[in-house]
């Protein structure tokens, strides 16, 4: 499955207005007397570097068919048939209201921003939706996660408004047995389940509940609720609530939560990052600040690796990217054509599209090593567009078609090696959940006809996963 769910939420395309990272530390009132004779440890030096401080070293990525230095597990799950369901909003007593609530905002939008819709087009659309109310749905897959023992899948069976019939399934990785873990079925009340992550023996997600209030822009505001599903019983409980709107990343027992609050003038936004520890039940603010749109065009992106926040300031006017962490600030001479960015405590990795003509680009991977002050430059052509950072390594997922397969790679830039792992089809989904990185290759294909009729062509679903706790 294509990564339709997470690319949108991993990058923040707003602009920074000179605010530094702020970290909140809590200190006990009374500290015990230190009776040890150990020498106090010095704080690491804060580094401020530019591209000129690094020596460029060309390093080819050699493709290796040897196993990568991590154990990659595989499970061929066969045909995963989750069945068909009728959303409760399609029932005769609800379908009129369901269809009207679905099409009216679209009609209003078209009337306001376009030439509107003709009565004939509206009637045709309405008839198609009524016909769809007579047919069950195979459901759309809204995401996967895994704990290494089971695969968990969110399926949405509401093919009209997309919010009244959502089911979480578990799949045993040894037997491929499918079980319905929990479901939201309500003809009126919408589902508010977000992306699932595995933490300990729980599936966690964010549920956004309307607060009944509006912000200064006149937009509805929401209360973030961090929810957990017991992976054995399917029971749902609330872990905490607060001023957050999405799960940004998960590492071990630590869940990083994020919210962006845009100001009324549209020129700035406040951001907060909080951490919830599922073992202690403690919710702590980590970082907060404001980013502002400036005339010269600055964008800000955040990445989290090993529980640490890294801020990327993209200065398009000067074609520079500044990477800021607790320990360093590094400015490099590329920005406009950057397609991937990642960082750790001592390395920065950037993929840049270097166009020789309008239609031809040469992709380069730049790996900045803050210890050696070297910048390793490697050709990155042919490694796909989906990239996940796993510590100092990268997962590269290919772009394929229904008739062509190519492998995914575990890449270690510092040694110039791309480990070729397994051929993949075009229907893939990749994510990191807790200490597990995983890739799903879906086997099913669907053919869509008029009035919502769908035919399913079953295929074999495959899962690849590995532990990254030491990587992070």
VOKOL-727106 format. One record per residue (C-alpha): residue in three letters; x, y, z. Coordinates in nm, 3 decimals, decimal comma. Each point is the difference from the previous one (the first is absolute). Example, Ala and Ser with C-alpha at 12.3 -4.5 7.8 and 13.67 -1.06 7.14 Angstrom:
<nodes>
NODE residuo       u       v       w
NODE     ALA   1,230  -0,450   0,780
NODE     SER   0,137   0,344  -0,066
</nodes>
This chain:
<nodes>
NODE residuo       u       v       w
NODE     UNK   0,000   0,000   0,000
NODE     UNK   0,127   0,341  -0,077
NODE     UNK   0,100   0,215   0,288
NODE     UNK  -0,299   0,225  -0,015
NODE     UNK  -0,033   0,036   0,373
NODE     UNK   0,321   0,112   0,140
NODE     UNK   0,180   0,220  -0,251
NODE     UNK  -0,249   0,277   0,067
NODE     UNK   0,049  -0,012   0,373
NODE     UNK   0,379  -0,035   0,014
NODE     UNK   0,091   0,337  -0,157
NODE     UNK  -0,109   0,342   0,122
NODE     UNK   0,003   0,243  -0,290
NODE     UNK  -0,003   0,325   0,188
NODE     UNK   0,266   0,255   0,052
NODE     UNK   0,226   0,075   0,293
NODE     UNK   0,034   0,339   0,160
NODE     UNK   0,315  -0,018   0,210
NODE     UNK  -0,113  -0,206   0,298
NODE     UNK   0,241  -0,245   0,159
NODE     UNK  -0,091  -0,339   0,136
NODE     UNK  -0,124   0,014   0,356
NODE     UNK   0,027  -0,303   0,225
NODE     UNK  -0,186  -0,032   0,328
NODE     UNK   0,182  -0,177   0,280
NODE     UNK  -0,148  -0,076   0,339
NODE     UNK   0,236  -0,003   0,301
NODE     UNK  -0,076  -0,134   0,348
NODE     UNK  -0,016   0,255   0,281
NODE     UNK   0,254  -0,179   0,218
NODE     UNK   0,297  -0,180  -0,151
NODE     UNK   0,189  -0,260   0,206
NODE     UNK   0,354   0,090   0,098
NODE     UNK   0,256  -0,134  -0,245
NODE     UNK   0,245  -0,209   0,195
NODE     UNK   0,185  -0,146  -0,299
NODE     UNK   0,344   0,113  -0,107
NODE     UNK  -0,060  -0,031  -0,372
NODE     UNK   0,120   0,282  -0,221
NODE     UNK  -0,293   0,202  -0,142
NODE     UNK  -0,061  -0,073  -0,366
NODE     UNK   0,037   0,289  -0,241
NODE     UNK  -0,295   0,099  -0,215
NODE     UNK   0,060  -0,084  -0,367
NODE     UNK   0,113   0,296  -0,206
NODE     UNK  -0,274   0,161  -0,206
NODE     UNK   0,114  -0,010  -0,361
NODE     UNK  -0,072   0,267  -0,259
NODE     UNK   0,113  -0,115  -0,344
NODE     UNK  -0,053   0,080  -0,367
NODE     UNK   0,050  -0,195  -0,321
NODE     UNK   0,354   0,137  -0,022
NODE     UNK   0,096  -0,181   0,322
NODE     UNK  -0,049  -0,340  -0,168
NODE     UNK   0,227  -0,171  -0,251
NODE     UNK  -0,195  -0,149  -0,291
NODE     UNK   0,082  -0,368  -0,062
NODE     UNK  -0,152  -0,189  -0,295
NODE     UNK  -0,121  -0,343   0,113
NODE     UNK  -0,187  -0,237  -0,228
NODE     UNK  -0,284  -0,203   0,147
NODE     UNK   0,091  -0,360  -0,079
NODE     UNK  -0,300  -0,232  -0,025
NODE     UNK   0,045  -0,312   0,211
NODE     UNK  -0,208  -0,318  -0,005
NODE     UNK   0,135  -0,095   0,342
NODE     UNK  -0,241   0,020   0,293
NODE     UNK  -0,008   0,347   0,163
NODE     UNK   0,140   0,034   0,355
NODE     UNK  -0,353  -0,020   0,143
NODE     UNK  -0,225  -0,304   0,011
NODE     UNK  -0,289   0,061  -0,238
NODE     UNK  -0,297  -0,225   0,070
NODE     UNK  -0,244  -0,108  -0,271
NODE     UNK  -0,356  -0,128   0,008
NODE     UNK  -0,200  -0,108  -0,304
NODE     UNK  -0,356   0,044   0,123
NODE     UNK  -0,176  -0,121  -0,315
NODE     UNK  -0,339   0,137  -0,101
NODE     UNK  -0,124   0,230   0,278
NODE     UNK  -0,373   0,018  -0,058
NODE     UNK  -0,160   0,245   0,244
NODE     UNK  -0,341  -0,052  -0,158
NODE     UNK  -0,264   0,257  -0,093
NODE     UNK  -0,219   0,214   0,223
NODE     UNK  -0,293   0,238  -0,026
NODE     UNK   0,059   0,326   0,183
NODE     UNK  -0,290   0,081   0,237
NODE     UNK  -0,038   0,344  -0,162
NODE     UNK  -0,128  -0,180  -0,313
NODE     UNK  -0,305  -0,136   0,182
NODE     UNK  -0,330   0,128  -0,149
NODE     UNK  -0,086   0,219   0,298
NODE     UNK   0,339   0,180  -0,019
NODE     UNK   0,100   0,003  -0,367
NODE     UNK  -0,189   0,316  -0,098
NODE     UNK   0,172   0,202   0,271
NODE     UNK   0,334  -0,171  -0,069
NODE     UNK  -0,003   0,085  -0,370
NODE     UNK  -0,120   0,356   0,050
NODE     UNK   0,266   0,065   0,268
NODE     UNK   0,265  -0,136  -0,235
NODE     UNK  -0,086   0,181  -0,322
NODE     UNK  -0,124   0,338   0,128
NODE     UNK   0,341   0,136   0,112
NODE     UNK   0,144  -0,103  -0,338
NODE     UNK  -0,282   0,173  -0,185
NODE     UNK   0,049   0,315   0,211
NODE     UNK   0,373  -0,002  -0,069
NODE     UNK  -0,051  -0,040  -0,374
NODE     UNK  -0,253   0,282  -0,003
NODE     UNK   0,240   0,229   0,187
NODE     UNK   0,325  -0,078  -0,183
NODE     UNK  -0,111  -0,123  -0,342
NODE     UNK  -0,296   0,019  -0,231
NODE     UNK  -0,193  -0,233   0,225
NODE     UNK  -0,166  -0,330  -0,086
NODE     UNK  -0,295  -0,042  -0,227
NODE     UNK  -0,317  -0,155   0,132
NODE     UNK   0,058  -0,288  -0,236
NODE     UNK   0,349  -0,067   0,141
NODE     UNK  -0,126   0,024   0,358
NODE     UNK  -0,281  -0,246  -0,070
NODE     UNK   0,237  -0,245  -0,170
NODE     UNK   0,239   0,017   0,293
NODE     UNK  -0,285  -0,047   0,247
NODE     UNK  -0,125  -0,309  -0,189
NODE     UNK   0,350  -0,150   0,003
NODE     UNK   0,019   0,040   0,378
NODE     UNK  -0,343  -0,158   0,047
NODE     UNK   0,113  -0,295  -0,212
NODE     UNK   0,310  -0,032   0,215
NODE     UNK  -0,220  -0,021   0,310
NODE     UNK  -0,128  -0,335  -0,130
NODE     UNK   0,348  -0,155  -0,023
NODE     UNK   0,243  -0,113   0,270
NODE     UNK   0,358   0,130  -0,007
NODE     UNK   0,335  -0,178   0,005
NODE     UNK   0,130   0,296   0,198
NODE     UNK   0,300   0,225  -0,038
NODE     UNK   0,316  -0,077   0,196
NODE     UNK   0,085   0,297   0,221
NODE     UNK   0,325  -0,134   0,140
NODE     UNK   0,198  -0,286   0,151
NODE     UNK   0,225  -0,057   0,297
NODE     UNK   0,169  -0,304   0,154
NODE     UNK   0,160  -0,116   0,324
NODE     UNK   0,189  -0,289  -0,162
NODE     UNK  -0,262  -0,255   0,105
NODE     UNK  -0,313   0,138  -0,164
NODE     UNK  -0,083   0,237  -0,280
NODE     UNK  -0,269   0,260   0,074
NODE     UNK  -0,206   0,159  -0,274
NODE     UNK  -0,256   0,285  -0,005
NODE     UNK  -0,272  -0,048  -0,260
NODE     UNK  -0,263   0,263  -0,075
NODE     UNK  -0,316  -0,153  -0,152
NODE     UNK  -0,194   0,326  -0,035
NODE     UNK   0,042   0,072  -0,371
NODE     UNK  -0,231   0,302   0,006
NODE     UNK   0,110   0,235   0,279
NODE     UNK   0,292  -0,204   0,136
NODE     UNK  -0,069   0,032   0,372
NODE     UNK  -0,274  -0,233   0,123
NODE     UNK   0,143  -0,353  -0,033
NODE     UNK   0,363  -0,049   0,101
NODE     UNK   0,146  -0,333   0,111
NODE     UNK   0,337  -0,097   0,149
NODE     UNK   0,106  -0,355  -0,092
NODE     UNK   0,288  -0,209   0,134
NODE     UNK   0,180  -0,258  -0,214
NODE     UNK   0,210  -0,274   0,160
NODE     UNK   0,339  -0,002  -0,174
NODE     UNK   0,039  -0,378   0,042
NODE     UNK  -0,346  -0,120  -0,101
NODE     UNK  -0,142   0,301  -0,195
NODE     UNK  -0,313  -0,026   0,216
NODE     UNK  -0,207   0,321  -0,021
NODE     UNK  -0,191   0,131   0,302
NODE     UNK  -0,213   0,309   0,041
NODE     UNK   0,158   0,183   0,293
NODE     UNK  -0,235   0,297   0,032
NODE     UNK  -0,235   0,206  -0,215
NODE     UNK  -0,178   0,333  -0,022
NODE     UNK  -0,347  -0,043  -0,151
NODE     UNK  -0,234   0,294   0,034
NODE     UNK  -0,234   0,150  -0,264
NODE     UNK   0,039   0,353   0,138
NODE     UNK   0,302   0,037   0,230
NODE     UNK   0,323   0,019  -0,206
NODE     UNK   0,309  -0,209   0,065
NODE     UNK   0,301   0,195   0,128
NODE     UNK   0,268  -0,270  -0,012
NODE     UNK   0,341   0,114  -0,121
NODE     UNK   0,312  -0,189  -0,106
NODE     UNK   0,080  -0,306   0,213
NODE     UNK   0,333  -0,065   0,171
NODE     UNK   0,108  -0,297   0,214
NODE     UNK   0,133   0,082   0,347
NODE     UNK   0,046  -0,284   0,246
NODE     UNK  -0,320  -0,210  -0,025
NODE     UNK  -0,214   0,289  -0,120
NODE     UNK  -0,103   0,165  -0,323
NODE     UNK   0,003   0,375   0,045
NODE     UNK  -0,159   0,276  -0,205
NODE     UNK  -0,125   0,358   0,028
NODE     UNK  -0,371   0,077   0,016
NODE     UNK  -0,090   0,365  -0,063
NODE     UNK  -0,315   0,101   0,185
NODE     UNK  -0,171   0,331  -0,086
NODE     UNK   0,040   0,246   0,289
NODE     UNK  -0,308   0,201  -0,096
NODE     UNK   0,218   0,310  -0,034
NODE     UNK   0,162   0,187  -0,287
NODE     UNK   0,338   0,166  -0,031
NODE     UNK   0,068   0,353  -0,118
NODE     UNK  -0,027  -0,116  -0,364
NODE     UNK  -0,352  -0,127   0,061
NODE     UNK   0,115  -0,362  -0,035
NODE     UNK  -0,132  -0,272   0,228
NODE     UNK   0,248  -0,113   0,264
NODE     UNK   0,053  -0,350   0,132
NODE     UNK   0,117  -0,178   0,312
NODE     UNK   0,264  -0,263  -0,066
NODE     UNK  -0,057  -0,334   0,171
NODE     UNK   0,274  -0,264  -0,002
NODE     UNK  -0,184  -0,331  -0,019
NODE     UNK   0,113  -0,360   0,044
NODE     UNK  -0,146  -0,329  -0,126
NODE     UNK   0,091  -0,315   0,192
NODE     UNK   0,142  -0,239  -0,260
NODE     UNK  -0,153  -0,303   0,173
NODE     UNK  -0,347   0,117   0,103
NODE     UNK  -0,059   0,287  -0,244
NODE     UNK  -0,114   0,223   0,285
NODE     UNK   0,063   0,371  -0,050
NODE     UNK   0,113   0,241   0,272
NODE     UNK   0,126   0,357   0,024
NODE     UNK   0,363   0,051   0,103
NODE     UNK  -0,003   0,380   0,021
NODE     UNK  -0,147   0,311  -0,158
NODE     UNK   0,156   0,334  -0,080
NODE     UNK   0,103   0,259  -0,254
NODE     UNK   0,122  -0,231  -0,277
NODE     UNK  -0,137  -0,116  -0,335
NODE     UNK   0,225  -0,275  -0,135
NODE     UNK   0,256  -0,265   0,091
NODE     UNK   0,328   0,118  -0,149
NODE     UNK   0,211  -0,305   0,083
NODE     UNK   0,035  -0,290   0,243
NODE     UNK   0,323  -0,130   0,153
NODE     UNK  -0,013  -0,271   0,266
NODE     UNK  -0,250   0,111   0,264
NODE     UNK   0,023   0,366  -0,106
NODE     UNK  -0,273   0,151  -0,220
NODE     UNK   0,074   0,338  -0,158
NODE     UNK  -0,315   0,213  -0,047
NODE     UNK  -0,029   0,313  -0,213
NODE     UNK  -0,233   0,293  -0,067
NODE     UNK   0,020   0,303  -0,229
NODE     UNK  -0,225   0,298   0,075
NODE     UNK  -0,023   0,250  -0,286
NODE     UNK  -0,049   0,369   0,076
NODE     UNK  -0,281   0,205  -0,145
NODE     UNK   0,218   0,201  -0,237
NODE     UNK   0,129  -0,319  -0,161
NODE     UNK   0,358   0,126   0,038
NODE     UNK   0,103  -0,214   0,296
NODE     UNK  -0,081  -0,306   0,207
NODE     UNK   0,083  -0,135   0,343
NODE     UNK   0,128  -0,354   0,030
NODE     UNK   0,036  -0,231   0,298
NODE     UNK   0,161  -0,341   0,042
NODE     UNK  -0,089  -0,208   0,305
NODE     UNK   0,109  -0,340   0,121
NODE     UNK  -0,223  -0,262   0,161
NODE     UNK   0,171  -0,290   0,179
NODE     UNK  -0,235  -0,297  -0,009
NODE     UNK   0,191  -0,167   0,287
NODE     UNK  -0,029   0,291   0,243
NODE     UNK  -0,314   0,169  -0,135
NODE     UNK   0,187   0,332  -0,004
NODE     UNK  -0,074   0,269  -0,261
NODE     UNK   0,282   0,255  -0,039
NODE     UNK   0,045   0,294  -0,237
NODE     UNK   0,329  -0,034  -0,188
NODE     UNK   0,021   0,291  -0,240
NODE     UNK  -0,208   0,297  -0,104
NODE     UNK   0,042   0,302  -0,219
NODE     UNK  -0,140   0,210  -0,282
NODE     UNK   0,072  -0,009  -0,367
NODE     UNK  -0,082   0,294  -0,222
NODE     UNK  -0,034   0,049  -0,373
NODE     UNK   0,260   0,245  -0,128
NODE     UNK   0,023   0,172  -0,334
NODE     UNK   0,317  -0,179  -0,104
NODE     UNK  -0,170  -0,337   0,040
NODE     UNK   0,108  -0,223   0,286
NODE     UNK  -0,151  -0,340   0,072
NODE     UNK   0,043  -0,209   0,312
NODE     UNK  -0,005  -0,377   0,028
NODE     UNK   0,048  -0,218   0,304
NODE     UNK   0,136  -0,350   0,029
NODE     UNK   0,034  -0,213   0,312
NODE     UNK   0,266  -0,267   0,035
NODE     UNK   0,088  -0,185   0,319
NODE     UNK  -0,251   0,212   0,189
NODE     UNK   0,183   0,322  -0,096
NODE     UNK  -0,149   0,284  -0,202
NODE     UNK   0,185   0,137  -0,303
NODE     UNK  -0,115   0,319  -0,169
NODE     UNK   0,067   0,067  -0,368
NODE     UNK  -0,019   0,365  -0,109
NODE     UNK  -0,037   0,007  -0,378
NODE     UNK   0,111   0,338  -0,141
NODE     UNK  -0,109  -0,007  -0,364
NODE     UNK   0,124   0,349  -0,080
NODE     UNK   0,359  -0,088   0,091
NODE     UNK  -0,032  -0,373  -0,083
NODE     UNK   0,121  -0,110   0,344
NODE     UNK  -0,126  -0,242   0,264
NODE     UNK   0,083   0,050   0,367
NODE     UNK  -0,031  -0,301   0,228
NODE     UNK  -0,036   0,077   0,372
NODE     UNK   0,008  -0,239   0,295
NODE     UNK   0,093   0,024   0,367
NODE     UNK   0,366  -0,058  -0,093
NODE     UNK   0,059   0,164  -0,335
NODE     UNK  -0,100   0,247  -0,267
NODE     UNK   0,113  -0,088  -0,351
NODE     UNK  -0,071   0,198  -0,318
NODE     UNK   0,040  -0,175  -0,335
NODE     UNK  -0,018   0,142  -0,352
NODE     UNK  -0,311  -0,173  -0,136
NODE     UNK  -0,370   0,052   0,044
NODE     UNK  -0,216   0,045  -0,309
NODE     UNK   0,024  -0,359  -0,126
NODE     UNK   0,031  -0,191   0,327
NODE     UNK  -0,226  -0,307  -0,004
NODE     UNK   0,108  -0,164   0,328
NODE     UNK   0,155   0,121   0,324
NODE     UNK   0,104  -0,188   0,313
NODE     UNK   0,229   0,048   0,298
NODE     UNK   0,148  -0,175   0,302
NODE     UNK   0,222   0,123   0,283
NODE     UNK   0,307   0,000  -0,225
NODE     UNK  -0,119  -0,041  -0,359
NODE     UNK  -0,219   0,186  -0,250
NODE     UNK  -0,136  -0,169  -0,314
NODE     UNK  -0,151   0,191  -0,292
NODE     UNK  -0,117  -0,119  -0,342
NODE     UNK   0,017   0,275  -0,262
NODE     UNK  -0,133   0,005  -0,357
NODE     UNK   0,269   0,157  -0,217
NODE     UNK  -0,157   0,082  -0,335
NODE     UNK   0,221  -0,005  -0,309
NODE     UNK  -0,298   0,082  -0,225
NODE     UNK  -0,361   0,088   0,068
NODE     UNK  -0,106  -0,367  -0,012
NODE     UNK   0,320  -0,177   0,111
NODE     UNK   0,131  -0,011   0,355
NODE     UNK   0,293  -0,164   0,171
NODE     UNK  -0,096  -0,094   0,357
NODE     UNK   0,278   0,031   0,254
NODE     UNK   0,016  -0,114   0,363
NODE     UNK   0,206   0,226   0,226
NODE     UNK   0,107  -0,147   0,334
NODE     UNK   0,158   0,256   0,234
NODE     UNK   0,208  -0,157   0,277
NODE     UNK   0,047   0,246   0,287
NODE     UNK   0,278  -0,210   0,153
NODE     UNK   0,225  -0,033  -0,306
NODE     UNK  -0,114   0,328  -0,164
NODE     UNK  -0,045  -0,190  -0,324
NODE     UNK  -0,295   0,019  -0,237
NODE     UNK  -0,047  -0,327  -0,187
NODE     UNK  -0,156   0,058  -0,345
NODE     UNK  -0,173  -0,301  -0,159
NODE     UNK  -0,212  -0,044  -0,310
NODE     UNK  -0,356  -0,084   0,107
NODE     UNK  -0,156  -0,073  -0,338
NODE     UNK  -0,229  -0,302  -0,015
NODE     UNK  -0,070  -0,037   0,371
NODE     UNK  -0,364   0,112   0,001
NODE     UNK  -0,179   0,302   0,140
NODE     UNK  -0,117  -0,136   0,335
NODE     UNK   0,278   0,028   0,259
NODE     UNK  -0,011  -0,075   0,372
NODE     UNK   0,281   0,082   0,238
NODE     UNK   0,093  -0,280   0,244
NODE     UNK   0,284   0,133   0,213
NODE     UNK   0,306   0,054  -0,220
NODE     UNK  -0,155  -0,216  -0,275
NODE     UNK  -0,274   0,056  -0,258
NODE     UNK  -0,282  -0,215  -0,134
NODE     UNK  -0,063   0,073  -0,368
NODE     UNK  -0,325  -0,125  -0,151
NODE     UNK  -0,026  -0,018  -0,381
NODE     UNK  -0,266   0,145  -0,226
NODE     UNK  -0,137  -0,294  -0,197
NODE     UNK  -0,301  -0,090  -0,209
NODE     UNK  -0,246  -0,287  -0,008
NODE     UNK   0,223  -0,178  -0,254
NODE     UNK   0,347   0,099   0,121
NODE     UNK   0,175  -0,075   0,329
NODE     UNK   0,328   0,126   0,145
NODE     UNK   0,165  -0,049   0,339
NODE     UNK  -0,006   0,212   0,310
NODE     UNK   0,332   0,086   0,159
NODE     UNK   0,155   0,036   0,343
NODE     UNK   0,264   0,267  -0,060
NODE     UNK   0,300   0,082   0,219
NODE     UNK   0,145   0,319  -0,155
NODE     UNK   0,299   0,010   0,235
NODE     UNK   0,141  -0,322  -0,149
NODE     UNK  -0,134   0,055  -0,351
NODE     UNK  -0,219  -0,311  -0,008
NODE     UNK  -0,359  -0,053  -0,113
NODE     UNK  -0,124  -0,340   0,115
NODE     UNK  -0,252  -0,137  -0,250
NODE     UNK  -0,277  -0,164   0,201
NODE     UNK  -0,309  -0,110  -0,193
NODE     UNK  -0,189   0,076  -0,320
NODE     UNK  -0,317   0,201   0,061
NODE     UNK  -0,314   0,077  -0,200
NODE     UNK  -0,145   0,350  -0,037
NODE     UNK  -0,256  -0,051   0,279
NODE     UNK   0,216   0,057   0,307
NODE     UNK  -0,029   0,171   0,337
NODE     UNK   0,294   0,089   0,225
NODE     UNK   0,010   0,143   0,352
NODE     UNK   0,175  -0,009   0,338
NODE     UNK  -0,197  -0,098   0,308
NODE     UNK   0,179   0,009   0,334
NODE     UNK   0,320  -0,198  -0,044
NODE     UNK  -0,117  -0,180  -0,314
NODE     UNK   0,046   0,107  -0,361
NODE     UNK  -0,224  -0,184  -0,245
NODE     UNK  -0,103  -0,021  -0,363
NODE     UNK  -0,328  -0,147  -0,126
NODE     UNK  -0,042  -0,125  -0,354
NODE     UNK  -0,373  -0,031  -0,069
NODE     UNK  -0,109  -0,271  -0,239
NODE     UNK  -0,360   0,100  -0,075
NODE     UNK  -0,095   0,207  -0,300
NODE     UNK  -0,341   0,154  -0,068
NODE     UNK  -0,194   0,095  -0,312
NODE     UNK  -0,251   0,283   0,038
NODE     UNK  -0,315   0,040  -0,206
NODE     UNK  -0,287   0,247  -0,018
NODE     UNK  -0,232   0,048   0,294
NODE     UNK   0,254  -0,128   0,250
NODE     UNK   0,025  -0,361  -0,122
NODE     UNK   0,340  -0,151   0,083
NODE     UNK   0,165  -0,329  -0,091
NODE     UNK   0,281  -0,137   0,217
NODE     UNK   0,289  -0,198  -0,144
NODE     UNK   0,165  -0,174   0,299
NODE     UNK   0,374  -0,028   0,040
NODE     UNK   0,260  -0,082   0,263
NODE     UNK   0,087   0,260   0,266
NODE     UNK   0,358   0,003   0,128
NODE     UNK   0,147   0,166   0,309
NODE     UNK   0,365   0,089   0,064
NODE     UNK   0,107   0,137   0,337
NODE     UNK   0,304   0,048   0,220
NODE     UNK   0,090   0,139   0,340
NODE     UNK   0,160   0,345   0,001
NODE     UNK   0,031   0,060   0,376
NODE     UNK   0,380   0,001  -0,023
NODE     UNK  -0,009   0,207  -0,321
NODE     UNK  -0,183   0,285   0,170
</nodes>
